[in-house]
Amino acid sequence: MWSEAPASPAELVRYARDGAWCRDTRGFIRGAGRVYHTVVAIPVCLVLYVIALILQRPGRLTAALFLSLIVWLVL
């Protein structure tokens, strides 16, 4: 599980479109999987990638908190 890097968003798109998880390339199941991928999987993964990126370094976390404070004060 930890020996490989997580899939990139481009890899997720390719898997939803062409992956071996479904035999039929144009059927209802493949279409439903692509809709799920577009509506749920990619947005959630992108948010979690950004959170992970910010939390990997204390400087990034500090900058994100500082920018959040500025936005909160301005709005």
For each residue, the residues with C-beta under 8 A, 3 or more apart:
1: 4
2:
3:
4: 1
5:
6:
7: 11 12 15
8: 11 12
9: 12 13 42 45 46 49
10: 13 14
11: 7 8 14 15
12: 7 8 9 15 16 37 41 42 45
13: 9 10 16 17 37 42
14: 10 11 17 18 19
15: 7 11 12 18 19 21
16: 12 13 19 33 34 37 38 41
17: 13 14 34
18: 14 15 25
19: 14 15 16 22
20:
21: 15 33
22: 19 25 27 29 30 33
23:
24: 27 29 30
25: 18 22 30
26: 30 31
27: 22 24 30 31
28: 31 32
29: 22 24 32 33
30: 22 24 25 26 27 33 34
31: 26 27 28 34 35
32: 28 29 35 36
33: 16 21 22 29 30 36 37
34: 16 17 30 31 37 38
35: 31 32 38 39
36: 32 33 39 40 41
37: 12 13 16 33 34 40 41 42
38: 16 34 35 41 42
39: 35 36 43
40: 36 37 43 44
41: 12 16 36 37 38 44 45
42: 9 12 13 37 38 45 46
43: 39 40 46 47
44: 40 41 47 48
45: 9 12 41 42 48 49
46: 9 42 43 49 50
47: 43 44 50 51
48: 44 45 51 52
49: 9 45 46 52 53
50: 46 47 53 54
51: 47 48 54 55
52: 48 49 55 56
53: 49 50 56 60
54: 50 51 57 60 61 64
55: 51 52 60 61
56: 52 53 60
57: 54 60 61
58: 61 62
59: 62 63
60: 53 54 55 56 57 63 64
61: 54 55 57 58 64 65
62: 58 59 65 66
63: 59 60 66 67
64: 54 60 61 67 68
65: 61 62 68 69
66: 62 63 69 70
67: 63 64 70 71
68: 64 65 71 72
69: 65 66 72 73
70: 66 67 73 74
71: 67 68 74 75
72: 68 69 75
73: 69 70
74: 70 71
75: 71 72
